[in-house]
């Protein structure tokens, strides 16, 4: 195995006992990037020099005999919507094609403190709006399991870079499924934490009440370790929760005996790929074999999640994205003769069509005369969706579902039909509305493409998620499979 | 016969709160500074930043509400007001919409000696915008404009009155009283010239007796109390003229041109913004406890009306004096300090309303300033010197002039310059005799019933004593001797 293929916990052991150096590790990662990046296209920006310098620092620390933390000297990739001081942060948008933040996002700061080696910034759907990374204004990222397919989105670059071993782990953000769905499509582990557990300060907002940062990793143990590093209260984020961050690795017991797992009947409907359906059924059996108790449950307001999401997320986005006007930073149309024309042309050219579609939708939902019927109504239904989960968690420790109804689709397949694209997030969106955590872990393959299993817990129930996901992983081999980085031959 | 019209006015007042830091970040909220030096990523609205509410601002919001007799909200939140303008870095202003910090208050004004209660609809908190500096006269006519974001995020309270004001004068009186209250509460400096107090007015007219309000116009850009009254007078006249000519007042926003003395239409209702208010998802709602409200209530100072009552009740000051003195916190504080050193409140009030106000206006000094040469104790001493007959009122004016220059105590000035009043009957007697001898004609005139002649004779004695003779005593002696 190459160094870049290993997990963080494996690498930490090797670094700590000086079997390998951090610089060797970084070099292995960049060597891999150099050889596969044309096929995958995970990155908007590579930070090679900074990364090697940081790795050298860690090596110096090790050679001085100092102890290193679990993520120290280990390569990470950051989605390009998290601010990195002095490093381009574009949101994969023409609007921010030249934006270099003067400050670090809190998560980035935390990773630096943990000694992380930042490899580069990952491609994404523009402003995190999309489910395929085809909405990047720069280029589409490809699925390492079939480079003719999408990696999912919006955190497609973050997911693909982990799957293609271009990094050890990465950070993404999830507003309606943007971590879990690409994790599912790329066959890696992806966590959308409880709203408020990871600071949003420095995460370029799409929908403030839904956005949450989380990790992509090669196994569940790494996911718990990275979550240890990034979770916690941040005084710079008013919506960040004050809670004691436990050591999440203590939940990696491998034991799910007696765990009560709910299977929501609304998530097993027409439209889900039969192959995916079959794998989830096998997964449920697996959990039962492992000693968990699986029972059907109901989340009756599930069918409203998608419309509610597309009212609330777009309403917030219409306001959050208002600041991109060409006045202070980013793209500006220089041809305009007056300020209003400058605003209009800058935004017409700076934003792509999906972003504009959502801004218009959100502006409409907030307009006087429509506010009550759309925005306010959606807020009320959001409460009902949350109550569905509250009730279910009175009986269950975990709720289990597919992460997405299908495996990765072909590039270009859904770009003409936004509704089809939106449906890819049908199982993930409710969690953001309810503010609860969900993890996607590999649970098998359909026609050579990975399938993700989504496990859901109540607020601050990440420990339970790690426990269940880790136990499942211990009893399966899916996460050990490696992609071919070529166009898949369908037999 | 011409119709009588009733004027209906409501005011929206913005006051900058004098906190150390801005409303949602740690940048300095100080006035001035080189352009774009009191800024950080948060108030610049850079991608990814988040606001965190300044607790002091909420405290000041509550304090303002309490000073205006409002109900304080137990649950309040911030909302976004969306509109595009280059002085607004996020293109939305964080404000409060349907759950303001305080509601249902009132304040009292005195119009022609009559008390009148004016309703305060609401008090809410919001962030200020930046400042545009155009290369030309307006943004449209400029090749470029510069933006200074120092003021962006400086905390404001907006105070909205009920449409209870019935004349431009009442509107000015309301604004003056509101300013006094905010000053006393020490939440704002209320400097109209620095823009820390700003006022918009909604004005309409209706035939007297009509129940429904007329169509209102919103007036902006009045930068002084005088301008407010003038602008309103102009607008009222304009609206009456429109109606008299058989026209209809249209709902619009108008801007006051101080130089030309006219208001101009800015935009009509059709062009009005749809602000698309919605709760700011970056800020959590505020839950305000009774305990916190009560603690803030404890810190409220004596407000202008209470001071006015005290002056009238405890010191027998005329209502008018009390009103004038309490109109400005510094004047009232000065007066209170003076009262510690003299019991003659009326005499003190005369000096304060006369010479002291004049001195403040011409010198531009604040009574709180170290350079202010006349401590209240010195003025009170002067009042006492007159009361005790040590100097006459006339001499006192000269002494006051000296006091302004060197900051000396009046007693010391009187001593050094030998200005003490001569109240020694023997000494005055001699001079009176001399004056009588020198002016036989006046003595004659007086004896023939010309009362005026005594004035001349008193004047002569005063002149001979350089004004130091006790005038009452001179008068008494002259009359005795001419009987």
Interface residues (C-beta under 8 A of the other chain):
Chain A: X81 X82 X83 X89 X91 X96 X99 X101 X102 X103 X105 X200 X201 X202 X203 X204 X205 X207 X208 X209 X235 X236 X237 X238 X239 X315 X316 X318 X319 X322 X323 X325 X327 X328 X329 X338 X339 X343 X363 X366 X367 X368 X371 X375
Chain B: X41 X44 X45 X46 X47 X48 X49 X50 X51 X52 X53 X80 X82 X84 X86 X89 X90 X91 X92 X139 X140 X147 X274 X276 X277 X278 X281 X282 X283 X284
